[in-house]
Amino acid sequence: MTKVLNYNVSVPAVVTDAVAIVVPQTPAKVILAELGIFILPEAANNNRVELKATVGWKGTLGTGSVLFRVFRDNQEIYYAREGFESSFEQFYLTTLQVIDINAAPGAHGYSLYIEKLTAGAAATVIGPINLSATVYEV
């Protein structure tokens, strides 16, 4: 039987147009949300950390793509690319689900970043922004 061991949430922006975070050109990136969780020692070899994130953003110039990155502590564990165009479909609401399997016992910090991959294009995070983590013993 699956058991929930821990849960945490970070909600930096609850609605659209709550923020205006310019997405930097790679290799620079900007942090959107972060949170901490704790893994009990007895769950060291049979845990799953499920991360869910939602980010509202818009393409403001040209056609290009952004990269979402998720880190556990200082280690990248996930990334996903999404394309955009600023003329026809300007607004986007991206939802990510990340599963981190058998994280080591102890405290961990998870963080969500965004960066722009296309030079000459522009994008802005406008909200909402949220990140949640649920630790399951399986």
C-alpha positions in Angstrom: 0.0 0.0 0.0 1.3 3.4 -0.9 1.7 5.9 1.9 2.3 9.7 1.8 5.3 10.6 3.8 5.7 14.3 3.2 4.2 17.2 1.2 5.1 20.8 0.4 4.1 23.5 -2.0 5.4 26.8 -3.3 3.1 29.3 -4.9 5.0 32.4 -6.0 2.2 33.7 -8.2 -1.5 32.7 -8.0 -2.9 34.4 -11.1 -2.0 35.5 -14.6 -0.2 38.9 -14.7 0.9 38.5 -11.1 4.6 38.7 -12.2 6.6 39.8 -15.2 9.8 37.7 -15.2 11.8 38.0 -18.4 13.1 34.7 -19.5 16.9 34.9 -19.9 18.9 33.5 -22.8 20.7 30.2 -22.1 23.0 29.4 -20.4 21.5 31.9 -17.9 18.3 30.8 -16.2 15.9 32.2 -13.7 14.4 30.4 -10.7 10.6 30.3 -10.6 9.9 28.3 -7.5 11.6 26.2 -4.8 10.6 24.1 -1.9 12.0 21.6 0.6 11.0 18.1 1.6 12.3 15.4 3.9 12.8 11.7 3.2 12.7 9.4 6.3 15.6 6.9 6.6 13.2 3.9 6.6 12.0 5.0 3.1 15.5 5.2 1.6 15.0 2.4 -0.9 11.3 2.6 -1.7 10.3 6.2 -2.2 9.0 8.3 -5.0 8.9 12.1 -5.0 6.2 13.4 -7.3 6.8 17.0 -8.4 4.0 18.9 -10.2 4.5 22.4 -11.5 2.4 24.9 -13.5 3.8 28.0 -15.1 1.9 30.7 -17.1 4.1 32.5 -19.6 3.9 34.2 -23.0 6.0 34.7 -26.1 6.7 38.4 -26.5 8.9 38.5 -29.6 9.4 36.1 -32.5 9.2 32.3 -32.6 11.4 30.2 -30.3 11.5 27.7 -27.4 12.1 27.7 -23.7 13.6 25.0 -21.4 12.2 24.2 -18.0 14.7 22.6 -15.6 14.1 20.9 -12.3 16.9 20.4 -9.7 17.1 18.3 -6.6 19.7 20.1 -4.4 22.3 21.1 -7.0 21.7 18.3 -9.4 19.5 18.5 -12.5 17.0 15.7 -12.6 14.6 16.8 -15.4 14.2 19.1 -18.3 11.6 19.8 -20.9 11.5 22.0 -23.9 8.4 23.9 -25.2 8.1 26.1 -28.3 6.3 29.4 -28.7 5.3 32.1 -31.1 4.5 35.6 -30.2 2.1 36.5 -33.0 -0.7 33.9 -33.2 -0.7 31.9 -29.9 1.1 34.1 -27.5 -0.1 32.7 -24.1 0.9 29.4 -22.6 0.2 27.4 -19.4 2.7 24.7 -19.0 2.2 21.8 -16.6 5.1 19.4 -15.7 5.1 16.2 -13.7 8.4 14.9 -12.5 9.0 11.6 -10.7 12.2 11.3 -8.6 12.8 7.7 -7.7 14.6 6.6 -4.5 15.9 10.0 -3.3 18.4 9.6 -0.5 17.2 10.0 3.1 17.3 13.5 4.6 16.3 17.0 3.6 16.2 18.0 -0.1 15.6 21.2 -1.9 13.7 21.1 -5.3 13.8 24.1 -7.6 12.2 25.0 -11.0 14.0 27.1 -13.5 13.3 28.5 -17.0 15.6 29.7 -19.8 15.2 30.7 -23.4 16.9 28.7 -26.1 16.3 30.9 -29.1 18.4 34.0 -29.6 16.4 36.9 -31.0 13.1 35.7 -29.5 11.7 36.8 -26.2 9.4 35.3 -23.5 8.1 36.4 -20.1 6.7 34.4 -17.2 3.4 36.1 -16.2 1.9 33.6 -13.7 0.5 31.6 -12.2 3.5 29.7 -10.8 3.3 26.8 -8.5 5.4 23.8 -7.5 4.4 20.9 -5.3 6.2 17.8 -4.0 4.6 14.7 -2.5 6.8 12.0 -1.1 5.3 8.4 -1.3 6.6 5.2 0.2 5.9 2.4 -2.2 
